[in-house]
């Protein structure tokens, strides 16, 4: 048996994954353990978890594999700094200490972090090989085209190729500094959001605007080709040599300086978001079309940070270019740890890949789980009031009744999700029929911007009749529209509110029978839920459907803004107590806020302030 530990670290979202004889045993991000959002340090806690889940020590590993090649990345950094010298000197001085101390000595750092016990071999894969492996090897396809798109790896910013059986082959690439991920991040920065974590906010903001800058982006910033490759006019950008993404020339082109973080959003930011989203979708569709024509394959696998753009993913599916697509749920750098381990098993060791029967991610429930007794021990130790349910049916009926009554429920069940989405293991749930639920959850639970949409989870067998989806979407990575028969005819006051510069007024317009999960353009980021993958979470939706006739729930991540998703019962209880959540479900145990000691205002404010805004 080959036991392979994959690691991603030092750049963004450090993670570890363990693969034993080709089976994914465990995978987790370091942030969930350290409680530091997007923690990029060596993932020691995640590594320890993976080893414990496999029941082995570091000395039992056959291979440890890092998800990219640091010397090639260093070569790119040096070449870039030299090309822009002396402009990039300040950035160079800031970057070099970490490289000289740590990144150029990764074999030493990895062996040290493993306590000097590693007897197996240490390997390095290329960044986009890791992405491609994470996309294809766990997919439900025997053969498929592969497309990876992100900010930058070593030199590559996008690649494509194909996979068959236990082999992948990448045949073409686009290289730095020309990058779709960095283009999107430049607009993320310019509209006042944080790069590498605010891109999904930009995507959520886009439907409020009009793409009136799209042609400017195409004509001034890009030389876009038919195959989706492009060259960027680097006179408008600073990410090669500076500490910001854009420069004064960029600001003049788009009507003024970047928005200050946390300042009010204006129509300009909404239109910029709509414009770069439209251009991103066009580029990805061109890439997908070229991949289809070049490989001749009718199935597609996607990974890389740009593959988290679920609006674009939905448009690729609906384009008809492919019969089916599959997206790695941990599509960003964290998933590179898993891809690197799978690449070694299948590609280097020629390990067998059985004919796929569904995908190998098992619902992405690959993180730590907590037995009912562990939750009980925590509750007893704090003398915390709660009710235990011996029968699952009674538990689910009780929780469904709470949601039906307008309560916000924290749901903690089974093993934690791997990747950025809460998928029914560490989730906050609410009633999608309640027109006030979106603003309530955004402002009083999540402490985040009011414009942010919430995602629906829907029974798989009911997804087609509500969202027109005939395909599985278990990882919340595709956007679909609420079908016309479920939409609400807008009154004249509602139409007027839709034109208001105040986003809160637009958010509160009731657009469908499921207003809390219907975005301003009638779109929704859908998670389909089935019993095989989701178990008790599926049965909760069934209980809610029996009670209300509604097969949909709001499903958002169990955290507040700036906080990683909760990992332990202690994390969940703290979040429950210091927000306006009404009910907490820890396995078979239900806690009501009204029965708990009240948290002070100072405690609540300190909790919120304890996490950096993202």
DAGI-V395018 format. One line per field, one symbol per residue. psi: psi as a letter, one per 40 degrees, with the letter a starting at -180 (. if undefined). Layout:
# DAGI-V395018
psi->???
This chain:
# DAGI-V395018
psi->hhhhhihhiedhgiiiihhhfehhdihiiddddefhhfheihgddddddddddefiideehdihhieahddddddddddddddeiededddddddddddddddefddddddddeeeeheaihihiidddddddddddeiehdhiihhhhacibcdieiiiaiihbfiihheiiiiiehhdddddddddddeeihieeeddddddddeeaifeeddddddddighideeiihiheeeieedeaeidiaddddddffiiihhheiihidddddddddddddddddddddddddddddeieihhiiiddeegddddddddededidiihhhdgdaddedddddddddddddefiihihhgiieefeegeaiihiddddddddddefhhihhhdhdddddddddddddeeihhhhhhaiiihieihfedgihiiheeheedddddddedefiidehiiiihihdeeddedefheiigeefeihiihideeihhhiddddddeeiehdddddehheiegdeehideeihhhhhhidddebddddddddddddeeheiihhiigiihehiiididddddddddeafidihhgbehhhhdeeihhiiddddddddeehhh.
